[in-house]
Amino acid sequence: MSAGVQQVADGTYLVHGSNTNWVILTEGSAATLVDTGYPGDREQVLASLAEVGSSPEAVTAVLITHAHNDHLGSAEYLRSAYGTPVYLHEAEVPHARREFLHQVSVGTVLKNGWRPGVLPWAVHAIRVGGTAHVPVASPAEGTLDLPGRPRPVYTPGHTDGHCAFQLPERGVVISGDGLVSGHPTSRVKGPQLLPDMFHHERARAVASLDVFAGLEGDVLLPGHGPVHRGPVREAALQARDRAL
């Protein structure tokens, strides 16, 4: 495996893109892709699929934890080029269509530019499509009978429709940006919330940590930061303690 692709369980791969992760779940060559990085990460997304023995044609569905550009980047490309259905929580669908945008503004980033790591992160985000217009034209709806058997878990706060995915058969929780283990703008290592400026409603994001604390699993795959091993409950409680 390359440095960017890490097998964390049977048929379960965490891929580290440019500051954002995505997850590939495989059964044979068929795959479920959870998040898709920035628009500028597309070649790495396609390469990571090939590395785990799959392909864009074999992706059964794309699951999106939330519709920020660093997670939504190639979703519409896969939908339009390969007919891949793209699933989001119903509360996140209008966000994915860009009927509105719950994303940190340039003004807020500039106000926080004095914080360590913020300006380098912002420059990188712009270069790889963080401000691009990448709506999903036709998000799909339905039951998730997909490789990995992911179970959606509603965890709002970071955005209105943020959704994590639990893999009960694999002991894995894919947490998106509702619970992370690091970020270029954070000096904290380990389970945490993203810095306040990234959340649409911070209080709801903190409350959703209780939802994570109720999930069984011992492998946490976050949207940012390395894989975290250990009970997901303990990770969520640690993040909550840090947030209060």
MITI-253648 format. One record per residue: residue number from 0; residue in one letter; x, y negated, z negated of N, C-alpha, C in turn. Coordinates in nm, 2 decimals, padded with zeros to 4 digits. Last residue first. Layout:
! residues N
[NUM,'A',[X,Y,Z],[X,Y,Z],[X,Y,Z]]
...
***
This chain:
! residues 244
[243,'L',[-01.57,-02.13,-02.62],[-01.65,-02.20,-02.72],[-01.56,-02.30,-02.80]]
[242,'A',[-01.40,-02.00,-02.45],[-01.49,-02.10,-02.39],[-01.56,-02.18,-02.49]]
[241,'R',[-01.28,-01.80,-02.59],[-01.19,-01.91,-02.54],[-01.28,-02.03,-02.49]]
[240,'D',[-01.50,-01.64,-02.64],[-01.43,-01.70,-02.76],[-01.34,-01.82,-02.71]]
[239,'R',[-01.55,-01.55,-02.38],[-01.65,-01.63,-02.46],[-01.58,-01.71,-02.57]]
[238,'A',[-01.33,-01.39,-02.33],[-01.35,-01.51,-02.25],[-01.45,-01.61,-02.32]]
[237,'Q',[-01.37,-01.19,-02.52],[-01.25,-01.28,-02.53],[-01.27,-01.41,-02.45]]
[236,'L',[-01.60,-01.08,-02.43],[-01.60,-01.15,-02.56],[-01.48,-01.24,-02.57]]
[235,'A',[-01.51,-00.98,-02.18],[-01.62,-01.08,-02.18],[-01.62,-01.16,-02.32]]
[234,'A',[-01.33,-00.79,-02.28],[-01.28,-00.89,-02.19],[-01.38,-01.01,-02.19]]
[233,'E',[-01.50,-00.61,-02.42],[-01.40,-00.69,-02.49],[-01.34,-00.80,-02.41]]
[232,'R',[-01.65,-00.51,-02.20],[-01.72,-00.58,-02.31],[-01.61,-00.67,-02.39]]
[231,'V',[-01.47,-00.37,-02.05],[-01.53,-00.50,-02.00],[-01.59,-00.58,-02.11]]
[230,'P',[-01.19,-00.22,-02.19],[-01.34,-00.24,-02.20],[-01.38,-00.37,-02.14]]
[229,'G',[-00.92,-00.22,-01.95],[-00.97,-00.22,-02.09],[-01.12,-00.24,-02.08]]
[228,'R',[-00.75,-00.42,-01.72],[-00.79,-00.29,-01.76],[-00.82,-00.29,-01.91]]
[227,'H',[-00.79,-00.64,-01.45],[-00.78,-00.63,-01.60],[-00.84,-00.49,-01.64]]
[226,'V',[-00.61,-00.75,-01.17],[-00.70,-00.65,-01.23],[-00.68,-00.65,-01.38]]
[225,'P',[-00.53,-01.11,-01.17],[-00.50,-00.96,-01.15],[-00.62,-00.87,-01.21]]
[224,'G',[-00.72,-01.38,-01.01],[-00.63,-01.32,-01.11],[-00.62,-01.17,-01.09]]
[223,'H',[-01.06,-01.41,-00.92],[-00.92,-01.47,-00.93],[-00.85,-01.41,-01.04]]
[222,'G',[-01.27,-01.24,-00.93],[-01.25,-01.32,-00.80],[-01.11,-01.39,-00.80]]
[221,'P',[-01.17,-00.93,-01.09],[-01.22,-01.06,-01.08],[-01.20,-01.13,-00.95]]
[220,'L',[-01.26,-00.63,-01.20],[-01.20,-00.68,-01.07],[-01.25,-00.82,-01.06]]
[219,'L',[-01.19,-00.42,-01.47],[-01.25,-00.55,-01.43],[-01.18,-00.60,-01.31]]
[218,'V',[-01.25,-00.12,-01.60],[-01.17,-00.18,-01.50],[-01.25,-00.31,-01.45]]
[217,'D',[-01.43,00.00,-01.76],[-01.30,-00.02,-01.82],[-01.20,-00.08,-01.72]]
[216,'G',[-01.78,-00.02,-01.86],[-01.67,-00.01,-01.76],[-01.54,-00.04,-01.82]]
[215,'E',[-02.10,-00.14,-01.91],[-02.00,-00.04,-01.94],[-01.90,-00.04,-01.82]]
[214,'L',[-02.20,-00.46,-02.01],[-02.18,-00.37,-01.91],[-02.07,-00.27,-01.95]]
[213,'G',[-02.24,-00.66,-02.19],[-02.33,-00.55,-02.20],[-02.31,-00.44,-02.10]]
[212,'A',[-02.08,-00.87,-02.13],[-02.04,-00.79,-02.25],[-02.13,-00.67,-02.26]]
[211,'F',[-02.21,-00.98,-01.91],[-02.09,-00.90,-01.89],[-02.05,-00.81,-02.01]]
[210,'V',[-02.40,-01.12,-02.07],[-02.44,-01.01,-01.97],[-02.32,-00.92,-01.94]]
[209,'D',[-02.24,-01.30,-02.20],[-02.31,-01.20,-02.28],[-02.36,-01.08,-02.19]]
[208,'L',[-02.16,-01.46,-01.99],[-02.06,-01.37,-02.05],[-02.12,-01.26,-02.14]]
[207,'S',[-02.38,-01.62,-01.94],[-02.37,-01.50,-01.86],[-02.25,-01.41,-01.91]]
[206,'A',[-02.33,-01.84,-02.11],[-02.43,-01.74,-02.15],[-02.42,-01.61,-02.07]]
[205,'V',[-02.13,-01.97,-01.96],[-02.10,-01.91,-02.09],[-02.20,-01.81,-02.13]]
[204,'A',[-02.30,-02.04,-01.74],[-02.18,-01.95,-01.72],[-02.13,-01.89,-01.85]]
[203,'R',[-02.47,-02.21,-01.87],[-02.52,-02.08,-01.81],[-02.41,-01.99,-01.79]]
[202,'A',[-02.29,-02.42,-01.92],[-02.36,-02.35,-02.03],[-02.42,-02.22,-01.99]]
[201,'R',[-02.21,-02.51,-01.67],[-02.11,-02.44,-01.75],[-02.19,-02.36,-01.87]]
[200,'E',[-02.32,-02.50,-01.37],[-02.38,-02.52,-01.50],[-02.30,-02.44,-01.60]]
[199,'H',[-02.12,-02.49,-01.17],[-02.24,-02.57,-01.15],[-02.31,-02.61,-01.28]]
[198,'H',[-01.77,-02.51,-01.23],[-01.90,-02.45,-01.26],[-02.02,-02.55,-01.23]]
[197,'F',[-01.53,-02.63,-01.20],[-01.57,-02.54,-01.10],[-01.71,-02.49,-01.12]]
[196,'M',[-01.46,-02.78,-01.42],[-01.50,-02.85,-01.30],[-01.55,-02.76,-01.19]]
[195,'D',[-01.37,-02.60,-01.63],[-01.51,-02.65,-01.63],[-01.55,-02.71,-01.49]]
[194,'P',[-01.19,-02.31,-01.51],[-01.19,-02.45,-01.56],[-01.33,-02.51,-01.54]]
[193,'L',[-01.34,-01.99,-01.55],[-01.27,-02.09,-01.47],[-01.28,-02.22,-01.54]]
[192,'L',[-01.32,-01.80,-01.85],[-01.40,-01.87,-01.75],[-01.30,-01.96,-01.67]]
[191,'Q',[-01.12,-01.50,-01.90],[-01.15,-01.64,-01.92],[-01.26,-01.69,-01.82]]
[190,'P',[-00.86,-01.26,-01.96],[-01.00,-01.29,-01.94],[-01.04,-01.43,-01.98]]
[189,'G',[-00.53,-01.39,-01.87],[-00.62,-01.29,-01.93],[-00.77,-01.34,-01.91]]
[188,'K',[-00.37,-01.70,-01.94],[-00.36,-01.56,-01.88],[-00.46,-01.47,-01.95]]
[187,'V',[-00.40,-02.04,-01.88],[-00.43,-01.93,-01.96],[-00.42,-01.80,-01.88]]
[186,'R',[-00.37,-02.25,-01.71],[-00.25,-02.21,-01.78],[-00.27,-02.08,-01.87]]
[185,'S',[-00.53,-02.29,-01.40],[-00.54,-02.26,-01.54],[-00.41,-02.21,-01.60]]
[184,'T',[-00.51,-02.32,-01.13],[-00.53,-02.44,-01.21],[-00.55,-02.41,-01.36]]
[183,'P',[-00.49,-02.06,-01.03],[-00.37,-02.15,-01.02],[-00.39,-02.28,-01.10]]
[182,'H',[-00.61,-01.82,-01.27],[-00.64,-01.91,-01.16],[-00.52,-02.01,-01.15]]
[181,'G',[-00.74,-01.52,-01.43],[-00.64,-01.62,-01.40],[-00.68,-01.71,-01.29]]
[180,'S',[-00.94,-01.35,-01.46],[-00.83,-01.32,-01.54],[-00.71,-01.42,-01.51]]
[179,'V',[-01.30,-01.43,-01.49],[-01.17,-01.41,-01.42],[-01.06,-01.38,-01.51]]
[178,'L',[-01.63,-01.42,-01.44],[-01.53,-01.38,-01.54],[-01.40,-01.35,-01.47]]
[177,'G',[-01.76,-01.53,-01.23],[-01.83,-01.53,-01.36],[-01.74,-01.50,-01.47]]
[176,'D',[-01.66,-01.49,-00.98],[-01.60,-01.61,-01.06],[-01.68,-01.63,-01.19]]
[175,'G',[-01.66,-01.14,-00.97],[-01.66,-01.27,-00.89],[-01.59,-01.38,-00.98]]
[174,'S',[-01.65,-00.89,-01.09],[-01.70,-01.00,-01.17],[-01.71,-01.13,-01.09]]
[173,'I',[-01.71,-00.56,-01.08],[-01.66,-00.67,-00.99],[-01.73,-00.80,-01.04]]
[172,'V',[-01.63,-00.30,-01.29],[-01.72,-00.42,-01.27],[-01.65,-00.52,-01.19]]
[171,'V',[-01.62,00.05,-01.30],[-01.56,-00.07,-01.25],[-01.67,-00.18,-01.25]]
[170,'G',[-01.66,00.33,-01.31],[-01.62,00.26,-01.43],[-01.56,00.12,-01.40]]
[169,'R',[-01.77,00.46,-01.11],[-01.63,00.44,-01.10],[-01.58,00.37,-01.22]]
[168,'E',[-02.04,00.47,-01.14],[-01.98,00.60,-01.11],[-01.82,00.59,-01.12]]
[167,'P',[-02.11,00.20,-01.17],[-02.12,00.29,-01.28],[-02.05,00.42,-01.26]]
[166,'L',[-02.01,-00.08,-01.08],[-01.99,00.05,-01.01],[-02.00,00.16,-01.12]]
[165,'Q',[-02.17,-00.39,-01.06],[-02.12,-00.28,-01.14],[-02.11,-00.15,-01.06]]
[164,'F',[-02.11,-00.72,-00.96],[-02.15,-00.58,-00.91],[-02.09,-00.48,-01.00]]
[163,'A',[-02.26,-01.05,-01.01],[-02.15,-00.95,-01.02],[-02.20,-00.81,-00.97]]
[162,'C',[-02.37,-01.34,-00.87],[-02.40,-01.20,-00.89],[-02.27,-01.12,-00.90]]
[161,'H',[-02.51,-01.67,-00.87],[-02.39,-01.58,-00.88],[-02.43,-01.44,-00.93]]
[160,'G',[-02.70,-01.86,-00.81],[-02.73,-01.72,-00.77],[-02.60,-01.63,-00.79]]
[159,'D',[-02.60,-02.11,-00.90],[-02.74,-02.06,-00.94],[-02.76,-01.91,-00.92]]
[158,'T',[-02.26,-02.06,-01.01],[-02.36,-02.11,-00.91],[-02.50,-02.05,-00.96]]
[157,'H',[-02.19,-02.02,-01.27],[-02.09,-02.07,-01.18],[-02.16,-02.13,-01.06]]
[156,'G',[-02.46,-01.95,-01.33],[-02.39,-02.05,-01.41],[-02.28,-02.11,-01.32]]
[155,'P',[-02.57,-01.60,-01.35],[-02.57,-01.74,-01.30],[-02.49,-01.83,-01.39]]
[154,'T',[-02.56,-01.30,-01.28],[-02.48,-01.37,-01.38],[-02.47,-01.52,-01.34]]
[153,'Y',[-02.71,-01.00,-01.22],[-02.73,-01.15,-01.20],[-02.65,-01.22,-01.32]]
[152,'V',[-02.57,-00.74,-01.06],[-02.59,-00.79,-01.20],[-02.60,-00.94,-01.19]]
[151,'P',[-02.62,-00.46,-00.84],[-02.61,-00.61,-00.86],[-02.64,-00.64,-01.01]]
[150,'R',[-02.42,-00.18,-00.81],[-02.54,-00.23,-00.88],[-02.53,-00.38,-00.90]]
[149,'P',[-02.28,00.01,-00.55],[-02.27,-00.11,-00.64],[-02.41,-00.15,-00.69]]
[148,'R',[-02.18,00.26,-00.43],[-02.31,00.25,-00.51],[-02.31,00.13,-00.60]]
[147,'G',[-01.97,00.32,-00.27],[-01.94,00.27,-00.40],[-02.06,00.26,-00.49]]
[146,'P',[-02.15,00.25,00.02],[-02.03,00.30,-00.04],[-01.99,00.24,-00.17]]
[145,'L',[-02.50,00.19,-00.06],[-02.38,00.16,00.01],[-02.26,00.24,-00.05]]
[144,'D',[-02.78,00.08,-00.10],[-02.74,00.22,-00.09],[-02.61,00.22,00.00]]
[143,'L',[-02.92,-00.16,-00.22],[-02.78,-00.14,-00.20],[-02.74,00.01,-00.20]]
[142,'T',[-03.22,-00.28,-00.07],[-03.15,-00.19,-00.16],[-03.01,-00.17,-00.12]]
[141,'G',[-03.24,-00.63,00.05],[-03.28,-00.49,00.04],[-03.20,-00.41,-00.06]]
[140,'E',[-03.15,-00.87,00.29],[-03.21,-00.84,00.17],[-03.24,-00.69,00.17]]
[139,'A',[-02.90,-01.09,00.45],[-02.99,-00.97,00.44],[-03.05,-00.95,00.30]]
[138,'P',[-02.88,-01.41,00.60],[-02.85,-01.32,00.49],[-02.95,-01.21,00.48]]
[137,'S',[-02.81,-01.56,00.87],[-02.92,-01.47,00.83],[-02.88,-01.37,00.72]]
[136,'A',[-02.59,-01.74,00.87],[-02.71,-01.77,00.94],[-02.83,-01.69,00.89]]
[135,'V',[-02.39,-01.88,00.63],[-02.44,-01.75,00.68],[-02.57,-01.77,00.74]]
[134,'P',[-02.16,-02.15,00.70],[-02.29,-02.09,00.65],[-02.31,-01.95,00.71]]
[133,'V',[-01.91,-02.31,00.67],[-01.92,-02.17,00.71],[-02.05,-02.10,00.65]]
[132,'H',[-01.72,-02.57,00.72],[-01.86,-02.54,00.72],[-01.88,-02.40,00.77]]
[131,'A',[-01.43,-02.61,00.50],[-01.50,-02.58,00.63],[-01.64,-02.56,00.61]]
[130,'T',[-01.29,-02.65,00.27],[-01.39,-02.75,00.30],[-01.46,-02.73,00.43]]
[129,'G',[-01.11,-02.44,00.28],[-01.19,-02.46,00.16],[-01.30,-02.56,00.18]]
[128,'G',[-00.93,-02.36,00.47],[-01.07,-02.37,00.50],[-01.16,-02.39,00.39]]
[127,'V',[-00.66,-02.36,00.41],[-00.72,-02.23,00.45],[-00.87,-02.24,00.46]]
[126,'R',[-00.61,-02.63,00.34],[-00.54,-02.57,00.45],[-00.60,-02.44,00.50]]
[125,'I',[-00.76,-02.67,00.11],[-00.80,-02.74,00.23],[-00.73,-02.67,00.35]]
[124,'A',[-00.62,-02.50,-00.07],[-00.76,-02.48,-00.04],[-00.80,-02.54,00.09]]
[123,'H',[-00.37,-02.63,-00.09],[-00.38,-02.50,-00.03],[-00.52,-02.47,00.02]]
[122,'V',[-00.45,-02.87,-00.21],[-00.38,-02.87,-00.08],[-00.40,-02.74,-00.01]]
[121,'A',[-00.55,-02.76,-00.46],[-00.64,-02.83,-00.36],[-00.58,-02.84,-00.22]]
[120,'W',[-00.32,-02.65,-00.58],[-00.43,-02.56,-00.54],[-00.52,-02.63,-00.44]]
[119,'P',[-00.17,-02.88,-00.61],[-00.12,-02.78,-00.52],[-00.23,-02.68,-00.48]]
[118,'L',[-00.35,-03.02,-00.80],[-00.32,-03.07,-00.66],[-00.26,-02.97,-00.57]]
[117,'V',[-00.35,-02.84,-01.02],[-00.47,-02.87,-00.95],[-00.44,-02.92,-00.81]]
[116,'G',[-00.12,-02.77,-01.18],[-00.17,-02.68,-01.07],[-00.28,-02.73,-00.99]]
[115,'P',[-00.21,-02.96,-01.46],[-00.11,-02.87,-01.40],[-00.18,-02.78,-01.29]]
[114,'R',[-00.40,-03.25,-01.41],[-00.39,-03.12,-01.47],[-00.29,-03.04,-01.39]]
[113,'W',[-00.44,-03.47,-01.25],[-00.33,-03.48,-01.35],[-00.31,-03.34,-01.42]]
[112,'G',[-00.66,-03.43,-01.10],[-00.54,-03.41,-01.04],[-00.42,-03.42,-01.14]]
[111,'N',[-00.92,-03.47,-01.17],[-00.85,-03.37,-01.25],[-00.71,-03.35,-01.19]]
[110,'K',[-01.00,-03.65,-00.98],[-01.01,-03.70,-01.12],[-00.93,-03.60,-01.21]]
[109,'L',[-00.98,-03.49,-00.75],[-00.89,-03.60,-00.77],[-00.89,-03.65,-00.92]]
[108,'V',[-01.20,-03.32,-00.80],[-01.06,-03.26,-00.79],[-00.96,-03.37,-00.82]]
[107,'T',[-01.41,-03.50,-00.78],[-01.38,-03.43,-00.91],[-01.24,-03.37,-00.91]]
[106,'G',[-01.38,-03.57,-00.51],[-01.37,-03.67,-00.61],[-01.34,-03.61,-00.75]]
[105,'V',[-01.44,-03.33,-00.38],[-01.31,-03.39,-00.37],[-01.28,-03.49,-00.48]]
[104,'S',[-01.64,-03.11,-00.59],[-01.62,-03.22,-00.50],[-01.48,-03.27,-00.49]]
[103,'V',[-01.71,-02.77,-00.62],[-01.64,-02.88,-00.67],[-01.61,-02.99,-00.56]]
[102,'Q',[-02.04,-02.69,-00.50],[-01.90,-02.67,-00.50],[-01.83,-02.79,-00.55]]
[101,'H',[-02.31,-02.61,-00.40],[-02.27,-02.62,-00.53],[-02.12,-02.59,-00.53]]
[100,'L',[-02.50,-02.75,-00.15],[-02.37,-02.70,-00.18],[-02.33,-02.73,-00.32]]
[99,'F',[-02.78,-02.66,00.06],[-02.72,-02.74,-00.04],[-02.58,-02.68,-00.07]]
[98,'E',[-02.81,-02.50,00.27],[-02.92,-02.60,00.25],[-02.88,-02.69,00.14]]
[97,'R',[-02.62,-02.31,00.34],[-02.58,-02.45,00.32],[-02.70,-02.55,00.33]]
[96,'R',[-02.68,-02.05,00.32],[-02.72,-02.11,00.44],[-02.68,-02.26,00.45]]
[95,'A',[-02.59,-02.01,00.06],[-02.51,-01.95,00.17],[-02.55,-02.01,00.31]]
[94,'H',[-02.80,-02.14,-00.07],[-02.66,-02.19,-00.08],[-02.58,-02.14,00.03]]
[93,'P',[-03.01,-01.97,-00.02],[-03.01,-02.11,00.04],[-02.88,-02.17,00.03]]
[92,'V',[-02.91,-01.73,-00.16],[-02.93,-01.74,-00.02],[-02.94,-01.88,00.04]]
[91,'E',[-02.91,-01.73,-00.43],[-02.79,-01.78,-00.37],[-02.80,-01.79,-00.22]]
[90,'A',[-03.14,-01.61,-00.52],[-03.12,-01.75,-00.56],[-02.99,-01.81,-00.49]]
[89,'E',[-03.10,-01.35,-00.43],[-03.20,-01.43,-00.36],[-03.18,-01.58,-00.39]]
[88,'H',[-02.76,-01.25,-00.39],[-02.87,-01.27,-00.48],[-02.97,-01.37,-00.41]]
[87,'L',[-02.67,-01.13,-00.06],[-02.65,-01.21,-00.18],[-02.77,-01.21,-00.27]]
[86,'Y',[-02.53,-00.95,00.21],[-02.62,-00.95,00.10],[-02.57,-01.05,-00.01]]
[85,'V',[-02.52,-00.91,00.55],[-02.45,-00.98,00.44],[-02.56,-01.00,00.33]]
[84,'P',[-02.46,-00.66,00.79],[-02.55,-00.73,00.70],[-02.47,-00.79,00.59]]
[83,'T',[-02.28,-00.69,01.09],[-02.27,-00.64,00.95],[-02.37,-00.72,00.86]]
[82,'G',[-02.25,-00.74,01.36],[-02.38,-00.71,01.31],[-02.38,-00.66,01.16]]
[81,'Y',[-02.00,-00.82,01.44],[-02.02,-00.68,01.43],[-02.16,-00.64,01.38]]
[80,'A',[-02.01,-01.10,01.47],[-01.93,-01.02,01.56],[-01.96,-00.87,01.56]]
[79,'S',[-02.19,-01.19,01.27],[-02.22,-01.23,01.41],[-02.14,-01.14,01.51]]
[78,'R',[-02.09,-01.08,01.04],[-02.23,-01.06,01.07],[-02.25,-01.09,01.22]]
[77,'L',[-01.82,-01.16,01.04],[-01.85,-01.02,01.04],[-02.00,-00.99,01.08]]
[76,'Y',[-01.86,-01.44,01.03],[-01.79,-01.38,01.14],[-01.82,-01.23,01.15]]
[75,'E',[-01.99,-01.47,00.78],[-02.07,-01.50,00.91],[-02.00,-01.44,01.03]]
[74,'A',[-01.77,-01.40,00.61],[-01.90,-01.33,00.61],[-01.98,-01.35,00.74]]
[73,'S',[-01.53,-01.52,00.57],[-01.55,-01.44,00.70],[-01.68,-01.37,00.70]]
[72,'G',[-01.58,-01.69,00.32],[-01.50,-01.72,00.44],[-01.53,-01.65,00.57]]
[71,'L',[-01.69,-01.67,00.08],[-01.78,-01.66,00.19],[-01.71,-01.66,00.33]]
[70,'H',[-01.50,-01.73,-00.10],[-01.56,-01.60,-00.11],[-01.64,-01.57,00.01]]
[69,'D',[-01.43,-01.99,-00.06],[-01.32,-01.90,-00.08],[-01.37,-01.76,-00.10]]
[68,'N',[-01.67,-02.13,-00.04],[-01.60,-02.10,00.08],[-01.49,-02.00,00.06]]
[67,'H',[-01.94,-01.98,-00.24],[-01.83,-02.08,-00.22],[-01.74,-02.03,-00.11]]
[66,'A',[-02.16,-01.82,-00.30],[-02.14,-01.87,-00.16],[-02.04,-01.99,-00.16]]
[65,'H',[-02.09,-01.50,-00.46],[-02.15,-01.64,-00.46],[-02.10,-01.71,-00.34]]
[64,'T',[-02.05,-01.24,-00.40],[-02.08,-01.27,-00.54],[-02.14,-01.41,-00.55]]
[63,'I',[-02.17,-01.06,-00.13],[-02.11,-01.19,-00.17],[-02.15,-01.22,-00.31]]
[62,'L',[-02.10,-00.78,00.06],[-02.17,-00.83,-00.06],[-02.10,-00.96,-00.10]]
[61,'V',[-02.15,-00.65,00.37],[-02.07,-00.74,00.30],[-02.16,-00.79,00.18]]
[60,'A',[-02.17,-00.30,00.48],[-02.23,-00.43,00.44],[-02.13,-00.52,00.37]]
[59,'T',[-02.02,-00.12,00.62],[-02.16,-00.10,00.61],[-02.24,-00.22,00.57]]
[58,'V',[-01.76,-00.13,00.83],[-01.81,-00.20,00.71],[-01.96,-00.19,00.71]]
[57,'A',[-01.67,-00.03,01.07],[-01.71,00.07,00.97],[-01.76,00.00,00.84]]
[56,'E',[-01.58,-00.25,01.21],[-01.69,-00.18,01.26],[-01.75,-00.08,01.16]]
[55,'P',[-01.35,-00.32,01.07],[-01.47,-00.40,01.06],[-01.59,-00.34,01.11]]
[54,'S',[-01.23,-00.02,00.90],[-01.23,-00.11,01.01],[-01.35,-00.20,01.00]]
[53,'S',[-01.02,00.19,00.70],[-01.15,00.15,00.75],[-01.12,00.05,00.87]]
[52,'G',[-00.78,00.26,00.56],[-00.84,00.36,00.65],[-00.98,00.32,00.70]]
[51,'V',[-00.67,00.05,00.43],[-00.74,00.15,00.35],[-00.81,00.26,00.43]]
[50,'E',[-00.57,-00.10,00.64],[-00.48,-00.04,00.54],[-00.54,00.07,00.46]]
[49,'A',[-00.80,-00.21,00.76],[-00.72,-00.11,00.83],[-00.63,-00.03,00.73]]
[48,'L',[-00.87,-00.39,00.56],[-00.96,-00.29,00.59],[-00.88,-00.17,00.66]]
[47,'S',[-00.65,-00.56,00.57],[-00.67,-00.48,00.45],[-00.77,-00.37,00.47]]
[46,'A',[-00.68,-00.68,00.82],[-00.56,-00.60,00.79],[-00.58,-00.51,00.67]]
[45,'L',[-00.90,-00.83,00.77],[-00.91,-00.73,00.87],[-00.79,-00.63,00.85]]
[44,'V',[-00.81,-01.01,00.57],[-00.92,-00.93,00.55],[-00.93,-00.81,00.65]]
[43,'Q',[-00.60,-01.13,00.71],[-00.57,-01.05,00.60],[-00.68,-00.96,00.56]]
[42,'E',[-00.74,-01.28,00.90],[-00.65,-01.18,00.95],[-00.61,-01.08,00.83]]
[41,'R',[-00.89,-01.45,00.72],[-00.96,-01.35,00.80],[-00.86,-01.24,00.85]]
[40,'D',[-00.82,-01.66,00.55],[-00.78,-01.53,00.51],[-00.83,-01.42,00.61]]
[39,'G',[-00.95,-01.90,00.63],[-00.81,-01.88,00.67],[-00.75,-01.74,00.63]]
[38,'P',[-01.19,-01.89,00.49],[-01.19,-01.87,00.63],[-01.05,-01.83,00.68]]
[37,'Y',[-01.11,-01.69,00.18],[-01.12,-01.82,00.26],[-01.14,-01.79,00.41]]
[36,'G',[-01.28,-01.38,00.10],[-01.17,-01.48,00.09],[-01.21,-01.61,00.16]]
[35,'T',[-01.50,-01.22,00.09],[-01.42,-01.22,00.21],[-01.32,-01.32,00.21]]
[34,'D',[-01.70,-00.98,-00.11],[-01.64,-01.11,-00.08],[-01.54,-01.10,00.03]]
[33,'V',[-01.67,-00.66,-00.07],[-01.73,-00.75,-00.16],[-01.64,-00.88,-00.16]]
[32,'L',[-01.76,-00.42,00.16],[-01.67,-00.53,00.14],[-01.74,-00.63,00.05]]
[31,'T',[-01.77,-00.08,00.19],[-01.85,-00.20,00.14],[-01.74,-00.30,00.11]]
[30,'A',[-01.71,00.16,00.46],[-01.67,00.07,00.35],[-01.78,-00.04,00.32]]
[29,'A',[-01.61,00.47,00.60],[-01.72,00.37,00.57],[-01.68,00.29,00.45]]
[28,'S',[-01.43,00.67,00.60],[-01.39,00.54,00.67],[-01.49,00.43,00.65]]
[27,'G',[-01.49,00.79,00.28],[-01.44,00.82,00.41],[-01.39,00.69,00.48]]
[26,'E',[-01.60,00.52,00.13],[-01.64,00.66,00.13],[-01.60,00.71,00.27]]
[25,'T',[-01.47,00.24,-00.05],[-01.47,00.33,00.06],[-01.53,00.46,00.03]]
[24,'L',[-01.47,-00.10,-00.10],[-01.51,00.02,-00.16],[-01.53,00.12,-00.04]]
[23,'I',[-01.27,-00.38,-00.16],[-01.31,-00.28,-00.06],[-01.35,-00.15,-00.13]]
[22,'V',[-01.28,-00.72,-00.26],[-01.28,-00.58,-00.30],[-01.33,-00.49,-00.19]]
[21,'W',[-01.07,-01.01,-00.29],[-01.19,-00.94,-00.24],[-01.17,-00.79,-00.28]]
[20,'N',[-00.95,-01.32,-00.45],[-00.96,-01.17,-00.43],[-01.08,-01.13,-00.35]]
[19,'T',[-00.76,-01.61,-00.38],[-00.89,-01.54,-00.41],[-00.88,-01.40,-00.37]]
[18,'N',[-00.51,-01.70,-00.31],[-00.57,-01.76,-00.43],[-00.71,-01.69,-00.47]]
[17,'S',[-00.53,-01.54,-00.04],[-00.46,-01.67,-00.08],[-00.54,-01.74,-00.19]]
[16,'G',[-00.59,-01.22,-00.18],[-00.58,-01.31,-00.07],[-00.50,-01.44,-00.11]]
[15,'H',[-00.56,-00.91,-00.30],[-00.53,-01.05,-00.34],[-00.50,-01.13,-00.21]]
[14,'V',[-00.80,-00.66,-00.33],[-00.71,-00.73,-00.24],[-00.69,-00.87,-00.28]]
[13,'L',[-00.86,-00.36,-00.48],[-00.86,-00.50,-00.51],[-00.75,-00.56,-00.41]]
[12,'Y',[-01.05,-00.07,-00.40],[-00.93,-00.15,-00.38],[-00.95,-00.30,-00.41]]
[11,'T',[-01.15,00.25,-00.44],[-01.17,00.12,-00.49],[-01.04,00.04,-00.48]]
[10,'G',[-01.13,00.53,-00.41],[-01.20,00.46,-00.31],[-01.23,00.31,-00.35]]
[9,'D',[-01.06,00.56,-00.75],[-01.09,00.64,-00.62],[-01.17,00.55,-00.53]]
[8,'A',[-00.90,00.25,-00.84],[-00.98,00.37,-00.87],[-01.00,00.44,-00.74]]
[7,'V',[-00.73,00.07,-00.74],[-00.75,00.06,-00.88],[-00.84,00.18,-00.93]]
[6,'Q',[-00.49,-00.02,-00.50],[-00.59,00.08,-00.54],[-00.61,00.09,-00.69]]
[5,'Q',[-00.43,-00.33,-00.37],[-00.41,-00.24,-00.48],[-00.52,-00.15,-00.51]]
[4,'V',[-00.27,-00.53,-00.14],[-00.38,-00.43,-00.15],[-00.34,-00.33,-00.27]]
[3,'G',[-00.05,-00.69,-00.13],[-00.18,-00.75,-00.14],[-00.29,-00.66,-00.17]]
[2,'A',[00.17,-00.53,-00.08],[00.16,-00.60,-00.21],[00.03,-00.66,-00.24]]
[1,'S',[00.04,-00.23,00.07],[00.12,-00.36,00.07],[00.10,-00.42,-00.06]]
[0,'M',[00.08,00.12,00.00],[00.00,00.00,00.00],[00.09,-00.13,00.00]]
***
